[in-house]
């Protein structure tokens, strides 16, 4: 996917201020599950870090954070980090097809983005014919699902990582099912649906999916005719915060899970890397939530 051209439409200072103040109050990483694991971050490869930060802040708010030389924005439940690099491809087509937010006012968000010329795709309209949910695409091909949830206390929350994976799975069976099982075994993800759903009502474009949760993020798994690894693409990797990470890594290796990069300290944060069975690159951290 090529660079998406758009003209910035300045949001009123009060509107941005409301987003940021609400984000500051809730922009904390979740407590871990029984395995000591919670959602931590996603890292995006971007051509222009400043332009990308402006894009995300304009439409999603966010609290600026730095981790060493890496710049990011903190949201309720997740940190977005921006690495300066030429993406080798869009997020769509990789093993992570898209990520997503729930937002309090989807109509307002889609209206502002469409007026600015941002690429969007509707998943439905309300009684007034206004788009309230669907997909939006970043400057560098990151695909983000927007789900309106008017009951939110703040403007938005991180909601999901949605995997689209091609057969076969590591054991020769359906990849979506075997990858879901892998996330349960490795990270203690709670499998809340282990069969593929039907398309959502009034949304024929929705993909059949199973679902698991890692605090406080939905992990969704769908079949795809083809998928490639994430590393180098618009979404380079996802990240989990892990309690007692060094011991956790030793336990993974004892179970036969291979680490791509072993445990080490990076700018005061414990880190390690591994790759899931269908090519999603994963960073494990300990201490990132203190940023």
N, C-alpha and C positions, 0 to 999 in steps of 0.2 A: 504494500500500500504506500503510495507516495505521500509526500508532505501535503497536509491539508491546509489550504490557505483560508484565512479568515481575518476579519477586521475586528479588533478589540472594541467592545462596547463597554464603557466605564460604568460600573455599578456604583450607585450612590454610596458615599462614605458610611452612612448609617446602616445600609444593608450589609456591607462587608463587615462593619463593626459588630453587628448582631451575630453574623456567622462565626467570627473569630472569638467573641466572648463566650458564645455557647460552646464552641470547640474547646476553648481553654478549660472550661469547667469539666468537660467530659473526656478530654483527649488523654485517656489512660489506657495502657494495655491491660487486658483482662487477667484475672487470677487464673492460675493453671488448672488443668484437669487432674485426675488421679495419677496420671503418668508424669505430671510436672510440666505439661506442655500447653501453650496458649499461642494464638495468632500474634505475630510480631510485625511483619512488614512485607512490602513488595518493593522490588527494585526495578526501575524502568530505565531502559537505554534511551537517551534523548539527544538530539542534535544540538540543542541550545538549552542549557540548564535554566537560565533566567527566563526565557520565553515560556518554558514549561511550567516553572513555578507560578508565573503570572496567570497562565491558563487555568491551572488547578485552583489557585486562590480566587480568581475571578468567579468561578462557578461553584466551587466546593468549599471555599474558605481554607481553614487549616492553620496550624501554628508552626512557624518555621523552627526547624531543629538542624543541628549539624552533628555529624559523627566523623571526626577527623576531617578529611577533605570532602566528605560526602554531604551534600545538602539535601534536605527533605522537608516534608510537611506532615505534621502529626494530626490525625483524626481520631475520633472515638473508636478504639479497637484496633488501630493500625497506623503504621508510619509509611508514607510513600517516599522512597529515596530516588534521586535522579542522578544517574551516571552519564557523563558526557561520552557518547559513543554513537556511531552510525548503526542503527538497528539493521540486522540482516533480514528482517521481515517483520510483518505486523504480528500482533498478539494472536489474532485469528489465524488458524492453520497450525498453531503449535498445540502442545498438549494442554495448555491453559488457554481456552478459547476466549474467556473474558473474566473480569472481576466485577464487583458490583457494590453499590450503595443503596440503602433505603433512604428516602428523603421525605421531608414533611410536605413539601409543595412541589410535586413533579411538574405541574402545569407551568408554574413560574420558571422553573429551571429550563424546561424544553423551549419555552417561548423565547427566553433570553438567548439561548444557544442558537436557535434557528435564525433569529434576527441578526446574529453576529456571523452567520455563514458557517457555523460548525456542522460537520457531518453528523446526522442523527438518523435513527431508524425507529419507527413507532412500533410499540407492542400493543397499542390500544388507545382509544379516545374516549372521553367522557360524554355525557349527554349533550354538552355544548359543542362537541366536535373538537375539543382541545386534547392534544397529546399529553398524557400524564405519566407514561412509562415507556421504556424501550432502551435503546442503546445510543451512546454517544462515543465519538472517536476523538482521541487526542491528536496533537500535532504530529506525533510519531507513530500512530497506528495502534495505540493502546485502546482496547475496546472495553467500555464500562457500561454495565447494565444499571438502569435507574428504576427503582421500584418505589412508587409513592406509598407512604404509610403515614396517614394524617395523625395517627396517635402518638407519634414520636414527641418526646419532650424537647428535643433540640432539633436543629435543621437537618441533620443527617447522621447516619451511622454506617460503618463498614458492614457489609452483609455477606459477601460470598467470594469464593474462588471456584470457578466452574471448569472442570476438566473435560475435554473432548478427546477421547483416545481411541486409536484404531486397534483392531484385533491383529494378532492374538495377544492375550495377556501373558505374563511371565510363566504361567503354568499351562499355556496352550488353550485356555478358555476365553470367555468374554473379557476383554480388557477392562471395561468399566467396572465390572464386578470384582475382578482380581486386584485392581488398583485400589478400590474402596477397602477391600480386606487388608491390603498392605498398610494403608494409613491407620487402620484400627490396630494392627499388630505392632507397628513401629511407634506410633505417636498416641495411642490410646483414644483415637477418634471414636465418638459415639455414633454408631450406625443407626439412624432413625428411619431409613427406608432402604431396603435391600433389593427391591424390584424396580423396574423402570416405570415411571409414571406415564400417564397419558398426557397429551398436550394440554396446557392450561386452558380453562374456559375463556372464550373470546380472544384467544391468542394462538392461532394455528402455527405460528412460527416458533413456539416454545419447543424445546427439545425434550424427548423422554429422558428421565434422569432418576438416579438413586441419590441418597443424601446422607451425609454424616456431619457431625459438628465437632469443632475444636473451639474452645472458648475464645471469642464469642462469634465465631465465623462459621457459616455453612460451607461445607465442601460438597460440591455437586459433581456427579460423574455421568457422562453421556457417551454413547458410541459415536464414532466418526469414521468415515471411509478412509481417512488418512490423518496423520498427525506427525509433527516433528518436534524435537527437543526445544525447550524454551531458551537455552543459553544463547545469548547474542541477539535475540529478537527484542521486540518492543517491551515485553515483559521478560526480563532476564531470569529472575528467580523470585520465589516466595520465601518467607522467613517465619520461623517459629521461635518464640522465647521459651527457654527450657530451664527448669530449676535443677541445680547441681549438674551443669552441662558436662563437665569433665567425666563424672561418673556415668552419666547417661550415655556418652559416646563409648565408654568402655563396655557398657552393657550391650550397645548395638553391635559392636565388633564381635563380642562373645556370641551373639546370635547369628553371626555371619553376614550382617549388614555392612557393606563396604562404604567407607567414608571417602569422598573425593578429595577433601582437604581435612586433615586431622585437627583435633582440638588445639587451639592456640588463643592468645590474647591479642586483640586488635584495638588500639586506642582505648584501653581500659575495659573492653567488652570481650567476654569469652565467645569464640566462634568456632564453627565447624561447618563443612558442606557435605551433602550427599545428593544423589539423584534418584528419583522414584523410578519404578520399572518401565515407565513409558516416556522418560526424558524430562520431567519437570525438575529443574535445578532448585535445591532447597538449602537455605542457610539457617543454621541453628545459632542462637545467640543466648547469652546470659548477661543481663545488665543493660540491655538496650532500652528498657522501659524507664530507666532513670534519666534519660536525656532531657 
